[in-house]
Amino acid sequence: MSGIGHAADDHAEVDGTIDGEVDAELVAAARAVAERYARGDDRTVAAAGRNADGRIFTAVNVHHFTGGPCAELVLIGAAAGQGAYDLTTVPAFADEGRGVVPPCGRCRQVLLDHFPGARVIVERHGRLGALPVSDLLPVAYVRADRQSG
């Protein structure tokens, strides 16, 4: 299985629910970076992000024995370094044919904190779906400055 799933105009089934369109251009960007720059032990995952203005940013993880940052965290910094502060969609793509991978728990929390309206592209049962980041972390910690009431 390639990990790419179905075309962008297909609806993906994830956990029994039909979800919105998958940004195929964004998945292709993450895949291209993973295939080109993933180098085994140190860089194994690439992420891509689409900003609200349409720009696409890419990044790779930086593995380190101290727990170096995941591709999604590097992506947030790379985008911010170019003035992009409103990522709307993020997929991650792993090397060695692993395809689209979901963000780890830390990345889910960071994405939720910084981009609460973002959608994350995940693969489930061979199909891709774009889910709200809040669906990936249903009982999330909410920072004090974002709590209501």
N, C-alpha and C positions, 0 to 999 in steps of 0.2 A: 504494500500500500504506500502511495507516495505521500500521504498526509495532506494533500491539497483538497481533497473532498470534491464537492460539486461546484458548478459554475456560480458566479456571483449573483445571477438572477434566480437561483434556486433558493428555496427556504430550507434551512437546516433543522433537523429535529434533534433537540438536546434535552435529555431528561423528560421526554414525552411532550414537550411543548414546541410549537412551531415558532421560530424566531425570525427576525428581520433579515435583510439582505447582508451578504458577506462582501466586504470590500476586497475583491479579488486582486486588484492592483496592489493593495497594501500587503496582502499575503505573499504575492509574488516578489515584492521588494524585500520582505524579511527572508524569504527563501533564497533569493539571489545573494544577499549578504552572508547568510549562513553557509551557502555552498562556496562562496568565494573566500571568506575570511575566517571561518571556524577552523581552528588549528588544534584539534584534539583536546589535551588536558586544560589548556589555559583559556580557550575561547570555544565554547561549544554551542551557544545559543545566540541567535540574532533576534532583534525586535524591530518593528517598524511602527511608526505612529503618524496618524494624519491629524494635522492641526485644523482648527475651525476655518482657517483661511485657505485650506486645501493643500498646503505644503506637506510633503512627506519627509520624515526624518528616520534614520536608521542607526542602529548601534549594535554592539556585541557585548556579551558579558566579559568580565575580567576576573577569572577564577584566581583565588589566592587562598592559601591555607587558613588565613584569618577570616575567610568567608566573603571574599570580594564581591562586588556588586553584580547583580543579575543584569541581563540585557535591558529589561524594562527600566531599571533605575538609571543605567547609563543613558538610555534613550531620553528620559526626562531631563537630565542635565544637558545633553547634547541639543535638545530642542530649545531649552531655556537659553542656552548660550547663543542661540540665533534668534532670540526674541519671540519664540513660540511658547505660549503659556496656556494653551487651550487644546490639549490633545483630546480628540473625540473618539478615536478607535485605535486599538493596539492588538496586534497579533505577535506571537513569538514563534520562531521556527528553529528546531534543533538539528544539529548535524547528524551525520551517519544514518540518514533516512528516517529519523524519528518523526519528522513532520512538525505540524503545529502542536505546541505544548501549552498547557495552561500556566498562568503565573503562579509562583509559590505564594505561601501565605503572607510573607512580608511584602511582596510586590502587590498583592491584592489590596493590602491595607494602605500602602503608599499611593497606589492609583486611586483608591477611594477617597483618600484625604485630599489629594491634589486635583483630581478630575472626577468628582462624584457623578457626573453625567456621562462619563465615557463608557464605551462598549468594548468588550474584550472578545476577540475571536478565539474560540476553542474548538477542539475536535472531540466528538463523542460518537462512538460506534461507526467510525469511518466517514462521518459527515461533519461539516463545519457549521458553526452557528455563531452569531454575534449576540452576546449577552450583556446586559448592564453590569458594570463592575459590582454593583451592590448585590446582584444575584449570586456572585461568587463568594461573597462574604456576608451571609444573611444576618448574622447577629454580631455586627462589627462594633469595635470600639469607636466611639465618636469623640474627637478632640473637644476639649472644653470650649474653645472659641467657636465651635460649630454646633454646639448643643442649643436647642431651643428651650425657652422657658426658664 
